[in-house]
Each structure stands twice: as structure tokens, then as C-alpha cells.
Amino acid sequence: MSTTDAKEQWAAWREQRTRTVSAPYGPLALTGTYWLADAPDGRIPGVPGRWTEDPGTGDAVLLTALAEDGLTVNGEPFEGWIRLGPDASAGAVWVAHGERRLLVLRREGQWAVRVFDPQSAARQAFAGIDAFDYDERWVLSGTFRPYAGGRTVVPVENADGRERGLSLAGELALGSGEHTLQVGAEEDGSLWAVFADGTSGTSSYRFRFLRPPAPDPDGTVTVDFNRAHLPPCAFAEHFICPFPPPGNTLPFAVPAGERCAHSG
């Protein structure tokens, strides 16, 4: 691929990132993450209804509401009770209160409700994502080496101050192999890394995400730092993004990829 084609594809990726982040229910719209463990009575501040973990199985959230609560489920007025699974699961339903969407989250056995509001202050103030200029020198060759024992989980601090397990699948060697990143693997085989570098906290956000494609059968993969992107917590403080695991702070600056979000 020529540099011109690669730069045009990167520009298209940048435009798509802006559309995704600024969508009505994108990251900028998150106004709260409420853990049910912190609400033993099932009442969430500013959110109608009663939200509790299913006491029988623990594998769902029970939502109980009155007609006057003004909730809708899949666009229809709701009253009574309903079992809700994580919103990323198959068959998930949409619970809303006016324009706000109320999504159920499960993380490490704990349940939470997230509130997305398209009228959030962050979304209204958003003025774009700043990024370093495209630089083909930051398109590197890499080699993925899966862990011999399969996936491993390491404890890392999260943006909300809590420590949680981060699932890692192997090591990604950059270029000649002098530097490596510990990476996770998605169901489609693509990789995922949380990393920091010499720009973190100065000319870019304190850490960033990187999603290389699935490696070839021999482990080779292209690592394009021009597509390093901001984590969701760079747009709304209510996300619980993981910090870089041990060894994922590169000892040099990576002036490529997204830097920070702009507000108007």
C-alpha cells in the first residue's frame, strides 16, 4: 500500500472515530456508572425504578417500576418487573427514561447501571479529537507470541481507583523485538493493548489503546501506532478503563495516534 493510500485510510478512520465518540449514545454521553452493591435498597440517584440483583440466580438484574416512573422498554411504556442481562449480551433490551438510556453492566461478578444522556455537558462541549500527524515510520512490524499456558489474568488499577483483573493472551514484540507489549486477544483474533509511552500525560493522554489486526499464522502482524486511540475514560470520567499492565510503558515517545479530546 502506498503512503498516500495509507494516509487516506487513516483520515477515514479518524472521521469514523469522531462519529463514534460523538454519537448520541457514545462515550461522551455517559453521565454515570452506578454499582448495585452501593445501592442496597435498589434506588439509584436520579434514575427511576428499583434495580436489584436477582436474588435467586445472581445472573441478572431485576428492574421493578411503576407507570408513573416513566420508563420504557424497547420503546414501549413499562410497568411491572423484568429481568435484564448485560447490554452486550444477545437479546438485550433497551431501557430508557426520556432521552436517557439505562444500560446494565456486569464486571467481575458485580452489576451496575450506566446512564447515557445525549444532552450531556461533555457531548455538547465536544470539539473533536486532537491527533499527531500521520507518520509512516510508526507503522511497525510485530510478532505475536501467545503465552504457553494460554490466557492469564493480571491485576491492574482501573480509572475508578479499583484494581481488577486484565485478561492477557501473549506478548507482542515490536520491530526487532527489543520492546514488547502484553496484549489481549479478541474473539476474532485481533489483538488489544493498553500502553503508555514518553508522551503520556504530557503531549498525549496518560495512556492509550491499540488494536492490531489478527496475526498471520506465523505470528507476524502490522502494528500501526497512528491508530493508537484514546480510552473511553478520556471522554467521560464514569468509565472504568484499565491502566497499562506491568511492562506496557514504552521507554520512549510515540508521537503518533490520538492525543486528547477537545472541548469547545
Secondary structure, DSSP 8 states (H G I E B T S, - for coil): --HHHHHHHHHHHHHHHHHHHTSTTSGGGEEEEEEGGG-TTS-BTTB-SEEEE-TTTSSSEEEEE-GGG-EEETTEE--EEEEE--TTSTT---EEETTEEEEEEEETTEEEEEEE-TT-HHHHHEEEEEE----GGGEEEEEEEE-TT--EEEEEEBTTS-EEEEEE-EEEEETTTTEEEEEEE-TTS-EEEEEB-TTBTTTB-S-EEE------TTSEEEEEGGG-B--GGGT-TT---B---TT-B-SS----SEEEEEE-
